Amino acid sequence: MPKHFLDTNDFGREELADLLDLILLLKEADRDGCVPELLRNRSLGMIFEEPSTRTRVSFEVAMVKLGGHALYLKPGEIHLGERESVADTARVLARMCDVLMARTLAHETVTELARWSRVPVVNGLTDYNHPTQAVCDLFTMREHLPAGKALEDCTVVFVGDATNVCSSTMHVTTKFGMDFVHAGPADYQAPEAWVKLAERNTADAGTGSVRVTDEVEDAVRSADFVYTDLWWWVDQEDEIPQRRAAFMPRYQVNADLMALAPPHARFMHCLPASRGVEVTDEVADSPQSIIFDQAENRLHAEKGILVWTAYPGIEHHPAPELRAHHAGRIAEHLGRAGWTRR
Ligand code: CP
């Protein structure tokens, strides 16, 4: 069974902590220009049903730094679910690639890919969650901890819509025993099913809490990290008037809202941001903002996730005798066929 990466809730806290440590080692190696080629000559197939900047570029650059390469299979370019079943696509790509990453509209598509793929499948965002972003964000929080606090001492307040990033942030923070609050208007709050999973995480961790509220002003007063995301995605553009009316102005992360948070609180956004909508320039470009550290850390997180999932299943050191055996057979064939240079 390959080691898929579909949801941080599929892993224990210790396993994820191990991944964070690997990401740190790879980030430090990258700073010195010394990333080991752990996936040399290996191929990453990247399926996208939706556009992307960070996910696409971070995975492709990560794979090259690890000695491999990536194929960008853009929306509409392959027969995914149209003219060919998801199961057949998974089985074909897994015969040619060493690891797959997919950004799919429906979460069921990425789980179906994983069901049929014999190589690891990494979830690059679905309508339910965004686990690679979540790992990156936790890593970024660890780099920006308030003085004297550990992760489990911190409170993350997610302001705005109950997006896929909200779900992943809720689940990864509670997995690490942190306090998580979703502050949003009543019709856009995190569903009970997400909260139940988060409560299970805090019970396992022995610390932490999860809370959903519309009282955003009260919520940010205890925030170590204030996080927000878009209020609408491409397929929700016909809902813009009612969404804008529900969120604006109370749930916009602006200087007035940030002034209610402790001075050490950091501002986070997965990006892309609609500046002037869910966040103002004043906050996004303030000293409290760590949004570009987050964006850079996608690269380091993807390196870690690729190694963590794909490295163990790969034969890295075929015996010299085996290499010589194959080279000899092929040279002999080429010689017999008269294809060698005279
Ligand atoms: N945060 C994020 O996933 O960005 P992209 O949509 O640009 O990949």
Boltz pocket constraint, residues with backbone or C-beta under 6 A from the ligand:
constraints:
  - pocket:
      binder: B
      contacts: [[A, 51], [A, 52], [A, 53], [A, 54], [A, 55], [A, 56], [A, 124], [A, 125], [A, 133], [A, 270], [A, 271], [A, 272]]
      max_distance: 6.0
